[in-house]
Amino acid sequence: MTEKEQTRRQFIKIASIGAAASLAGASSSLGQVRGSAARQAGKQRFKLGLASYTLRKFNLDDTLAMTKRVGLKYVCFKDFHLPMDSTPAQIRAVAAKVKEAGLILYGGGVIYMRNQDQVHQAFDYAKAAGMKVIVGVPIPELLPLVDKKVKEYDIKVAIHNHGPGDKVYPTPASAYERIKDLDRRIGLCNDIGHTIRAGSDPAVSAKKFADRLLDIHIKDVSEAAAKGHEVEIGRGVIDIPKFLKMLVKIKYSGIISFEYEKDADDPMVGLAESVGYVRGVLAAI
């Protein structure tokens, strides 16, 4: 039995409790899992959220309900749930709805910025919604403008890497090289699935670029290669315990957002399993 298989067995019991509680809406059980994680780890309590691309086939109301059902507090909206061309009044109304649901709309993305108008739009959109971070993909030529807007709006920009098929930002390292001399509020959203598909260890990457790590998309994939596809967290090749231990070590203070891209029409079982597994790991480290 490999070390990873042994680690998975250690965590699977707590993970299954978390997943079952998520699907049942059993907040008391989830509270026990969270409390156990805080007591046993004794180091850091991570903020867990949802990248709403996970629920791209569902409307806003269902997305909020499903996010709550798996016990996540923070949400980063893709424009399926808050269109980029919404008026400021419409954006504020959606943000108020999120708050009424007991959730925190911390960011938006992935937001593509291919021209100056899209940069201006992204910052106005985030400001109207009260977002703290834009998970974005600005083309390199626009980074000086992004740098200016970050200073003006005091909104962070976390550049998202998209793996082997991305010619500009395939890995966190490729993004870091372009932003290292810019305002420190311009940083990285490490999508660990794409990172490992591009041949980089997510834990090593998190450590190396800790000073600019602003956001995380957590997931798992079947292979550490371009053809790797998404699977439930804990079933793939990413060493999730190693990655989370590294986040503790570097004192990561941002959000860990689940982006579960598998089973778009029926994601709840896989999402709940993934959330439960991560909670199990946090309870055990």
ChimeraX attribute file (.defattr): number of C-alpha atoms within 10 A of each C-alpha:
attribute: neighborCount
match mode: 1-to-1
recipient: residues
	/A:1	5
	/A:2	7
	/A:3	9
	/A:4	16
	/A:5	11
	/A:6	10
	/A:7	17
	/A:8	20
	/A:9	12
	/A:10	14
	/A:11	22
	/A:12	19
	/A:13	13
	/A:14	22
	/A:15	27
	/A:16	19
	/A:17	19
	/A:18	30
	/A:19	27
	/A:20	18
	/A:21	22
	/A:22	27
	/A:23	17
	/A:24	12
	/A:25	16
	/A:26	15
	/A:27	15
	/A:28	10
	/A:29	16
	/A:30	21
	/A:31	14
	/A:32	13
	/A:33	22
	/A:34	18
	/A:35	14
	/A:36	18
	/A:37	23
	/A:38	18
	/A:39	14
	/A:40	12
	/A:41	17
	/A:42	11
	/A:43	13
	/A:44	16
	/A:45	16
	/A:46	19
	/A:47	14
	/A:48	20
	/A:49	27
	/A:50	28
	/A:51	27
	/A:52	28
	/A:53	22
	/A:54	23
	/A:55	29
	/A:56	18
	/A:57	16
	/A:58	18
	/A:59	12
	/A:60	19
	/A:61	12
	/A:62	12
	/A:63	21
	/A:64	22
	/A:65	13
	/A:66	21
	/A:67	25
	/A:68	19
	/A:69	18
	/A:70	29
	/A:71	25
	/A:72	20
	/A:73	18
	/A:74	23
	/A:75	24
	/A:76	26
	/A:77	28
	/A:78	21
	/A:79	17
	/A:80	15
	/A:81	21
	/A:82	18
	/A:83	13
	/A:84	18
	/A:85	12
	/A:86	13
	/A:87	12
	/A:88	14
	/A:89	11
	/A:90	15
	/A:91	21
	/A:92	17
	/A:93	14
	/A:94	17
	/A:95	21
	/A:96	17
	/A:97	16
	/A:98	18
	/A:99	12
	/A:100	10
	/A:101	15
	/A:102	13
	/A:103	20
	/A:104	19
	/A:105	24
	/A:106	20
	/A:107	26
	/A:108	27
	/A:109	23
	/A:110	21
	/A:111	20
	/A:112	16
	/A:113	20
	/A:114	14
	/A:115	12
	/A:116	14
	/A:117	9
	/A:118	15
	/A:119	23
	/A:120	14
	/A:121	14
	/A:122	23
	/A:123	23
	/A:124	16
	/A:125	23
	/A:126	23
	/A:127	19
	/A:128	16
	/A:129	23
	/A:130	18
	/A:131	20
	/A:132	17
	/A:133	25
	/A:134	29
	/A:135	28
	/A:136	22
	/A:137	24
	/A:138	23
	/A:139	15
	/A:140	16
	/A:141	11
	/A:142	14
	/A:143	18
	/A:144	13
	/A:145	14
	/A:146	25
	/A:147	18
	/A:148	13
	/A:149	19
	/A:150	20
	/A:151	14
	/A:152	10
	/A:153	13
	/A:154	14
	/A:155	20
	/A:156	28
	/A:157	30
	/A:158	26
	/A:159	30
	/A:160	29
	/A:161	28
	/A:162	22
	/A:163	24
	/A:164	19
	/A:165	12
	/A:166	12
	/A:167	11
	/A:168	17
	/A:169	23
	/A:170	21
	/A:171	29
	/A:172	29
	/A:173	18
	/A:174	13
	/A:175	22
	/A:176	19
	/A:177	10
	/A:178	13
	/A:179	20
	/A:180	14
	/A:181	9
	/A:182	16
	/A:183	16
	/A:184	16
	/A:185	19
	/A:186	25
	/A:187	26
	/A:188	29
	/A:189	28
	/A:190	28
	/A:191	26
	/A:192	29
	/A:193	31
	/A:194	32
	/A:195	24
	/A:196	25
	/A:197	26
	/A:198	21
	/A:199	15
	/A:200	19
	/A:201	17
	/A:202	27
	/A:203	21
	/A:204	13
	/A:205	20
	/A:206	24
	/A:207	16
	/A:208	14
	/A:209	17
	/A:210	17
	/A:211	14
	/A:212	20
	/A:213	26
	/A:214	25
	/A:215	26
	/A:216	25
	/A:217	21
	/A:218	26
	/A:219	27
	/A:220	28
	/A:221	23
	/A:222	17
	/A:223	17
	/A:224	21
	/A:225	18
	/A:226	14
	/A:227	11
	/A:228	18
	/A:229	17
	/A:230	20
	/A:231	22
	/A:232	21
	/A:233	25
	/A:234	26
	/A:235	16
	/A:236	19
	/A:237	17
	/A:238	24
	/A:239	19
	/A:240	24
	/A:241	22
	/A:242	16
	/A:243	20
	/A:244	21
	/A:245	16
	/A:246	19
	/A:247	21
	/A:248	17
	/A:249	12
	/A:250	16
	/A:251	13
	/A:252	23
	/A:253	15
	/A:254	15
	/A:255	21
	/A:256	23
	/A:257	24
	/A:258	26
	/A:259	24
	/A:260	28
	/A:261	21
	/A:262	16
	/A:263	15
	/A:264	14
	/A:265	11
	/A:266	12
	/A:267	16
	/A:268	21
	/A:269	16
	/A:270	18
	/A:271	30
	/A:272	27
	/A:273	24
	/A:274	28
	/A:275	29
	/A:276	30
	/A:277	28
	/A:278	27
	/A:279	26
	/A:280	27
	/A:281	24
	/A:282	26
	/A:283	21
	/A:284	18
	/A:285	17
